[in-house]
Amino acid sequence: MDTRDLRGRVEGSKDAFLEELKEFLRMSSVSAREGDDADFRGCAEWVRQKLEEAGAEARLMETQGHPVVYAEIGEGDRTLLSYGHYDVQPPEPLEQWESNPFEPTVRGGSLFARGVADDKGDVMSRIQALRLYREEVGPLPFKLKFFIEGEEEVGSPNLAPFVRANGELLRADACLWEGSMKDEAGRPMVFCGTKGMAYVELRARGASHDLHSMYGGIAPNPAWRLVQALRTIKDENGEITVDGLMELAEPPSEGDLEALKNIPFDDAALRESWGVDHLDRNLTGEAALREYLLKPTANIAGIHSGYAGPGSKTIVPSEAYVKMDFRLVKGQSPGPVVALIREHLEKRGFDDVEVVDLHGVEAAKTPVDSPVVRTAIEAWEGVGAEAVVYPTVGGSGPTSLIATELGIPTIMTGAVANAGSRIHAPNESVKLDDYFEAISYFAGFFGRFAS
């Protein structure tokens, strides 16, 4: 199916498509805020109505938190599942926005609003693509299921029980997770997986209260204790040294390694955008890309102890803690990894350092040569673009609930967002041309998936 035939229809409907998206973006569905259930239910109901207008049978399904919007349409032997979320990040700091985050504003060919890139633009482009396909091509020759939650931005606390309770309902041959983006050169990226994560806090304690630092030579100092424990987790070369952790990691496939060769990676541009003169361990090129995409990490996300305010306050702190996220690859599960961290520290005499398991998700992986990846590539060719396939991304998410637990090949594609979209930051935006292209793209994807 050549979606160039559909692009003319998108071109003629731009104003209507844009106004519909703006209506969605005006709903301040910030999941991090409490006491906002009425607004959330209204937003979920709005999405449900839009799916029904597109021809689907849609309903709200209750969870312990915000409702899930579920919809089905089409008939045939094959089934495609589409995941997204209607909640957004808090807009703060408000003073850094150039316009009201919940009053969508067009400037310089881009649309600015909270949630436009993550994930309302992606959700709306798929619904509009469904409507476009049915109006211009006809009935869907396969079953399409929409699964849109309202708590992704707070860690999807109710997603796992929902998926496990509704596994058969969600069963599909492939899944489109929330959308991907375009890179710095404007190339659409197709992501075939996510890393897992073990998010922990290490805690060390000393005296029952802070002490005058004159006791610094004899009082136990939890800050130093924590520093000493951290030294055993990574060596001076940046390699993870937790006993047994790296041995769990499955090696990358030949397809993964081949995909790396086709990924344009400009480490100089990355350094410039970060404002640094080198990457960690002076990594460059394919070695940096392999480290980023295919290897586990042990990252210090935050560390705190004692006094760090203005002026002078000389104390021996009574406690110290550090938050760490371990990004994991296939073969490494968060529960066993946390157990390995505890055992590793205990063996080295740090049994007094508490390891608190805060959160964990499994890694998810779809082979780069799977049929759904090929469909995504061909759909991009249909709108005149050449996609770059990534074997995985460096980040984590609940993708594994679908890809690993239900065994459904899952990818991220769509590219409503771009490298400069400022996701989660003030002045979040998407380029209007990318948004309208995504509508054509998803309509073309539907046509190719049918065959």
C-alpha positions as CSV (number, residue, x, y, z in Angstrom):
1,M,0.0,0.0,0.0
2,D,1.5,3.4,-1.1
3,T,0.5,5.9,1.5
4,R,1.4,8.7,-0.8
5,D,-2.2,8.3,-1.9
6,L,-3.4,9.1,1.7
7,R,-1.1,12.0,2.2
8,G,-3.3,14.2,0.0
9,R,-6.2,13.5,2.2
10,V,-4.2,14.3,5.3
11,E,-3.1,17.5,3.7
12,G,-6.7,18.5,3.1
13,S,-7.7,17.6,6.7
14,K,-4.8,19.3,8.6
15,D,-6.9,21.9,10.3
16,A,-9.4,19.3,11.6
17,F,-6.7,16.9,12.7
18,L,-4.9,19.7,14.5
19,E,-7.9,21.0,16.3
20,E,-8.8,17.6,17.5
21,L,-5.3,17.1,18.9
22,K,-5.4,20.5,20.6
23,E,-8.7,19.5,22.4
24,F,-6.9,16.5,23.8
25,L,-3.9,18.5,24.9
26,R,-6.0,21.1,26.8
27,M,-6.9,18.3,29.3
28,S,-4.4,18.6,32.2
29,S,-4.2,14.8,32.9
30,V,-1.1,15.0,35.2
31,S,-1.0,11.6,36.9
32,A,1.5,12.8,39.5
33,R,-1.2,15.0,41.1
34,E,-3.6,13.6,43.6
35,G,-7.3,14.3,43.9
36,D,-7.7,14.7,40.1
37,D,-9.9,11.7,39.3
38,A,-12.7,13.6,37.7
39,D,-10.4,15.2,35.2
40,F,-8.8,11.9,34.5
41,R,-12.1,10.2,33.9
42,G,-13.2,13.0,31.6
43,C,-10.0,12.6,29.6
44,A,-10.3,8.8,29.4
45,E,-14.0,9.2,28.4
46,W,-12.9,11.7,25.7
47,V,-10.4,9.1,24.3
48,R,-13.1,6.4,24.4
49,Q,-15.5,8.6,22.4
50,K,-12.8,9.3,19.8
51,L,-12.2,5.6,19.3
52,E,-15.9,5.0,18.9
53,E,-16.1,7.9,16.3
54,A,-13.3,6.0,14.4
55,G,-15.5,3.0,14.3
56,A,-14.2,0.9,17.2
57,E,-16.1,-0.7,20.1
58,A,-14.6,1.1,23.1
59,R,-15.0,1.0,26.9
60,L,-13.4,2.1,30.1
61,M,-11.9,-0.7,32.2
62,E,-11.3,0.0,35.9
63,T,-8.1,-0.4,37.8
64,Q,-7.0,0.6,41.3
65,G,-6.1,3.9,39.8
66,H,-7.1,5.7,36.6
67,P,-9.1,3.7,34.1
68,V,-7.7,2.0,31.0
69,V,-9.3,2.8,27.7
70,Y,-9.8,-0.4,25.7
71,A,-11.1,-0.7,22.1
72,E,-11.4,-3.3,19.3
73,I,-12.2,-3.0,15.6
74,G,-11.8,-5.2,12.5
75,E,-11.9,-8.8,11.6
76,G,-9.4,-11.3,10.4
77,D,-6.8,-13.9,11.3
78,R,-4.2,-11.4,12.6
79,T,-4.3,-9.1,15.6
80,L,-2.4,-5.9,16.3
81,L,-2.3,-4.3,19.8
82,S,-1.6,-0.6,20.1
83,Y,-0.4,0.7,23.5
84,G,-0.4,4.3,24.6
85,H,-1.1,6.5,27.6
86,Y,-3.3,9.6,28.1
87,D,-1.5,10.9,31.2
88,V,1.3,13.5,31.1
89,Q,4.1,14.8,33.2
90,P,3.7,17.8,35.5
91,P,4.4,21.0,33.6
92,E,6.6,22.7,36.2
93,P,8.7,24.8,36.3
94,L,5.9,27.0,34.8
95,E,8.1,30.1,34.5
96,Q,10.3,28.4,31.9
97,W,7.4,27.8,29.5
98,E,7.0,30.4,26.7
99,S,3.3,29.7,26.5
100,N,0.6,28.0,28.7
101,P,1.5,24.3,28.7
102,F,-2.2,23.4,28.5
103,E,-3.1,25.9,25.8
104,P,-1.6,24.3,22.7
105,T,0.4,27.0,20.7
106,V,1.8,26.9,17.2
107,R,5.2,28.6,16.8
108,G,7.6,28.2,13.9
109,G,5.9,25.2,12.5
110,S,5.9,23.3,15.8
111,L,3.1,22.7,18.3
112,F,3.9,23.4,22.0
113,A,2.0,21.8,24.8
114,R,2.6,19.4,27.7
115,G,2.1,15.8,26.5
116,V,2.2,16.6,22.8
117,A,5.3,14.4,22.3
118,D,4.7,12.0,25.2
119,D,2.2,10.6,24.5
120,K,-0.9,12.3,23.4
121,G,0.3,13.2,19.9
122,D,1.1,9.5,19.3
123,V,-2.2,8.3,20.7
124,M,-4.2,10.8,18.6
125,S,-2.2,10.1,15.4
126,R,-3.1,6.4,15.6
127,I,-6.8,7.1,16.2
128,Q,-6.9,9.5,13.3
129,A,-5.0,7.0,11.1
130,L,-7.6,4.4,11.8
131,R,-10.4,6.8,10.8
132,L,-8.4,7.8,7.7
133,Y,-7.9,4.1,6.7
134,R,-11.5,3.2,7.1
135,E,-12.7,6.2,5.1
136,E,-10.2,5.9,2.3
137,V,-9.5,2.2,2.1
138,G,-12.3,0.4,3.8
139,P,-12.8,-2.0,6.7
140,L,-9.8,-3.3,8.6
141,P,-8.9,-6.8,7.4
142,F,-7.4,-7.6,10.8
143,K,-8.3,-7.1,14.4
144,L,-6.9,-3.9,16.0
145,K,-6.9,-3.5,19.8
146,F,-6.2,-0.2,21.5
147,F,-4.9,-0.3,25.1
148,I,-4.4,3.2,26.5
149,E,-3.6,3.7,30.2
150,G,-3.5,6.7,32.5
151,E,-0.6,6.1,34.9
152,E,2.5,5.6,32.7
153,E,4.1,8.8,34.0
154,V,4.0,7.6,37.6
155,G,5.5,4.1,36.8
156,S,2.3,2.3,35.7
157,P,1.6,0.9,39.2
158,N,-1.6,-0.8,38.1
159,L,-0.5,-2.0,34.7
160,A,1.0,-5.4,35.7
161,P,-2.2,-6.6,37.5
162,F,-4.3,-5.3,34.6
163,V,-2.2,-7.1,32.0
164,R,-2.1,-10.4,34.0
165,A,-5.8,-10.3,34.6
166,N,-6.6,-9.6,30.9
167,G,-3.9,-11.5,29.1
168,E,-6.3,-13.2,26.7
169,L,-8.1,-10.0,25.9
170,L,-4.8,-8.4,25.0
171,R,-3.5,-11.3,23.0
172,A,-2.1,-10.3,19.6
173,D,0.4,-11.2,16.9
174,A,2.3,-7.9,17.4
175,C,2.2,-4.8,19.5
176,L,2.9,-1.1,18.7
177,W,4.2,0.4,22.0
178,E,4.1,4.1,22.5
179,G,5.8,6.0,19.7
180,S,9.4,6.4,18.8
181,M,11.0,9.7,17.5
182,K,13.2,11.1,14.8
183,D,16.9,11.6,15.4
184,E,18.9,14.8,15.0
185,A,19.0,14.3,11.2
186,G,15.3,13.8,10.9
187,R,15.5,10.0,10.5
188,P,12.6,7.9,12.0
189,M,13.8,5.4,14.6
190,V,12.3,1.9,15.1
191,F,13.1,0.5,18.6
192,C,12.9,-3.2,19.1
193,G,13.2,-3.4,22.9
194,T,13.9,-1.7,26.2
195,K,16.4,-2.4,29.0
196,G,15.2,-3.7,32.3
197,M,15.9,-1.9,35.5
198,A,16.6,-2.6,39.2
199,Y,16.1,0.7,41.1
200,V,17.5,0.5,44.6
201,E,18.5,2.7,47.5
202,L,21.6,2.0,49.6
203,R,21.4,3.3,53.2
204,A,24.1,3.7,55.8
205,R,23.6,4.9,59.4
206,G,25.9,6.1,62.1
207,A,25.0,7.8,65.4
208,S,21.3,8.4,66.3
209,H,21.8,12.1,65.5
210,D,24.3,14.3,63.7
211,L,27.4,14.9,65.8
212,H,29.9,17.8,66.0
213,S,32.7,17.1,63.6
214,M,35.3,17.2,66.4
215,Y,34.3,13.5,66.8
216,G,35.2,12.8,63.2
217,G,38.2,10.7,64.1
218,I,36.2,8.3,66.3
219,A,32.5,8.5,65.3
220,P,31.3,6.2,62.5
221,N,30.7,8.2,59.4
222,P,27.9,6.8,57.2
223,A,28.9,9.0,54.3
224,W,32.4,7.4,54.1
225,R,30.8,4.0,54.7
226,L,28.6,4.5,51.7
227,V,31.5,5.7,49.5
228,Q,33.5,2.6,50.5
229,A,30.6,0.4,49.6
230,L,30.1,2.1,46.2
231,R,33.8,1.6,45.3
232,T,33.1,-2.2,45.2
233,I,30.3,-1.9,42.7
234,K,32.3,-0.4,39.8
235,D,36.0,-0.5,39.2
236,E,38.3,2.3,38.0
237,N,37.6,1.3,34.3
238,G,33.9,1.7,34.8
239,E,33.1,-2.0,34.7
240,I,30.4,-3.4,37.0
241,T,32.0,-5.7,39.6
242,V,28.9,-7.0,41.5
243,D,29.5,-10.7,41.8
244,G,27.5,-12.7,39.3
245,L,25.6,-9.8,37.7
246,M,27.4,-9.6,34.4
247,E,27.4,-13.4,34.1
248,L,23.5,-13.3,33.9
249,A,23.6,-11.1,30.8
250,E,22.7,-12.7,27.5
251,P,25.1,-11.8,24.7
252,P,23.8,-9.6,21.9
253,S,22.6,-11.5,18.8
254,E,24.3,-11.3,15.4
255,G,21.3,-9.3,14.2
256,D,21.8,-6.8,17.1
257,L,25.5,-6.3,16.2
258,E,24.7,-5.9,12.5
259,A,22.0,-3.3,13.4
260,L,24.6,-1.3,15.3
261,K,26.6,-0.9,12.1
262,N,23.6,0.8,10.4
263,I,22.9,3.3,13.2
264,P,24.4,6.7,12.5
265,F,26.0,7.8,15.8
266,D,27.6,11.2,16.1
267,D,29.4,11.1,19.5
268,A,30.8,14.6,18.9
269,A,27.3,16.1,18.4
270,L,26.2,14.2,21.5
271,R,29.1,15.7,23.6
272,E,28.3,19.1,22.3
273,S,24.6,18.8,23.2
274,W,25.5,17.7,26.7
275,G,28.2,20.3,27.2
276,V,31.0,17.8,27.9
277,D,34.3,17.3,26.2
278,H,34.3,13.5,26.5
279,L,32.0,10.5,27.1
280,D,32.6,8.2,30.0
281,R,35.9,6.3,29.7
282,N,36.5,8.4,26.5
283,L,34.2,6.0,24.6
284,T,33.6,6.9,20.9
285,G,31.8,5.5,17.9
286,E,30.5,1.9,17.8
287,A,32.0,1.1,21.2
288,A,30.0,3.9,22.8
289,L,26.8,2.8,21.0
290,R,27.3,-0.8,22.1
291,E,27.8,0.3,25.7
292,Y,24.6,2.5,25.5
293,L,22.3,0.0,23.9
294,L,23.5,-3.5,24.6
295,K,25.3,-3.5,28.0
296,P,24.0,-3.2,31.6
297,T,24.7,-0.1,33.6
298,A,25.1,0.9,37.3
299,N,24.2,4.5,37.6
300,I,24.2,6.8,40.7
301,A,21.0,8.8,40.3
302,G,21.4,10.8,43.5
303,I,23.4,10.8,46.7
304,H,22.8,12.6,50.0
305,S,24.3,13.0,53.4
306,G,24.9,15.6,56.0
307,Y,24.9,19.4,55.3
308,A,25.3,20.8,51.8
309,G,23.7,24.2,52.2
310,P,25.2,27.6,52.1
311,G,27.9,28.6,54.6
312,S,29.6,26.3,57.2
313,K,28.2,23.6,59.3
314,T,30.7,21.0,60.5
315,I,29.1,17.7,61.4
316,V,29.5,14.0,61.3
317,P,26.2,13.0,59.5
318,S,24.0,10.4,61.1
319,E,22.8,8.9,57.8
320,A,23.7,8.6,54.1
321,Y,21.8,7.2,51.2
322,V,22.3,6.8,47.5
323,K,19.7,6.0,44.8
324,M,21.0,3.8,42.0
325,D,19.4,2.4,38.8
326,F,20.9,-0.7,37.3
327,R,19.8,-0.9,33.6
328,L,19.5,-4.6,32.7
329,V,19.6,-6.7,29.5
330,K,17.9,-9.9,28.7
331,G,18.9,-12.6,31.2
332,Q,19.0,-10.2,34.1
333,S,15.9,-9.9,36.2
334,P,15.5,-7.2,38.8
335,G,14.7,-9.5,41.7
336,P,17.8,-11.7,41.4
337,V,20.0,-8.6,40.6
338,V,19.0,-6.9,43.9
339,A,19.7,-10.2,45.7
340,L,23.2,-10.2,44.1
341,I,23.9,-6.7,45.2
342,R,23.0,-7.6,48.8
343,E,25.2,-10.7,48.7
344,H,28.0,-8.8,47.1
345,L,28.1,-6.1,49.8
346,E,27.6,-8.7,52.7
347,K,30.6,-10.7,51.4
348,R,32.8,-7.6,51.7
349,G,31.7,-6.7,55.2
350,F,29.0,-4.2,54.3
351,D,26.1,-6.1,55.9
352,D,25.3,-2.8,57.7
353,V,24.5,-1.1,54.4
354,E,20.8,-1.6,53.8
355,V,19.7,-2.4,50.2
356,V,16.1,-1.3,49.6
357,D,14.4,-2.6,46.4
358,L,12.4,0.4,45.1
359,H,11.2,-0.6,41.7
360,G,12.1,-3.1,38.9
361,V,11.1,-4.0,35.4
362,E,12.2,-6.8,33.1
363,A,14.1,-6.2,29.8
364,A,12.0,-6.6,26.6
365,K,13.4,-7.7,23.3
366,T,12.0,-8.3,19.8
367,P,14.4,-9.7,17.2
368,V,15.4,-7.0,14.6
369,D,14.5,-9.4,11.8
370,S,10.9,-10.1,13.0
371,P,8.0,-9.5,10.6
372,V,6.6,-6.5,12.6
373,V,10.0,-4.8,12.3
374,R,9.9,-5.3,8.5
375,T,6.4,-4.0,8.4
376,A,7.5,-0.8,10.2
377,I,10.4,-0.3,7.8
378,E,8.2,-0.7,4.7
379,A,5.6,1.6,6.1
380,W,8.3,4.3,6.5
381,E,9.4,3.7,2.9
382,G,5.7,4.3,2.0
383,V,5.9,7.9,3.2
384,G,9.4,8.4,1.6
385,A,11.5,7.9,4.7
386,E,14.3,5.5,5.6
387,A,14.0,4.2,9.1
388,V,16.9,3.4,11.4
389,V,16.4,0.2,13.4
390,Y,17.7,0.0,17.0
391,P,17.9,-3.4,18.7
392,T,16.8,-1.7,21.9
393,V,16.9,1.6,23.7
394,G,18.9,2.6,26.8
395,G,15.8,3.3,28.9
396,S,13.3,1.1,30.6
397,G,9.6,0.7,30.8
398,P,6.7,-1.8,31.3
399,T,7.1,-3.1,27.7
400,S,8.1,-6.5,29.1
401,L,4.6,-7.1,30.4
402,I,3.5,-7.4,26.8
403,A,6.7,-8.5,25.1
404,T,8.0,-11.0,27.7
405,E,5.1,-12.1,29.8
406,L,2.6,-12.4,27.0
407,G,5.2,-13.2,24.4
408,I,4.0,-10.6,21.9
409,P,6.6,-9.1,19.5
410,T,6.7,-5.4,20.5
411,I,8.2,-2.4,18.8
412,M,8.2,1.4,19.1
413,T,7.6,3.3,15.9
414,G,5.7,6.4,14.7
415,A,8.1,9.3,15.2
416,V,5.7,12.1,16.3
417,A,8.4,13.4,18.5
418,N,11.9,14.4,17.5
419,A,15.3,14.8,19.2
420,G,14.5,18.4,20.2
421,S,11.0,17.7,21.5
422,R,12.0,18.4,25.2
423,I,10.0,15.5,26.5
424,H,9.3,15.9,30.3
425,A,10.7,19.5,30.1
426,P,9.3,22.9,29.6
427,N,8.3,23.9,26.0
428,E,7.6,20.3,25.0
429,S,6.8,20.3,21.3
430,V,6.5,18.3,18.0
431,K,6.9,19.5,14.4
432,L,3.5,19.7,12.7
433,D,4.9,18.1,9.6
434,D,6.0,15.1,11.6
435,Y,2.6,14.8,13.2
436,F,0.7,14.8,10.0
437,E,3.3,12.4,8.5
438,A,2.7,10.0,11.4
439,I,-1.0,9.9,10.5
440,S,-0.1,8.7,7.0
441,Y,2.5,6.4,8.4
442,F,0.2,4.6,10.7
443,A,-2.5,4.2,8.1
444,G,0.1,2.7,5.8
445,F,1.3,0.4,8.6
446,F,-2.3,-0.8,9.0
447,G,-2.4,-1.6,5.3
448,R,0.9,-3.5,5.4
449,F,0.1,-5.4,8.6
450,A,-3.1,-6.7,6.9
451,S,-1.0,-8.4,4.3
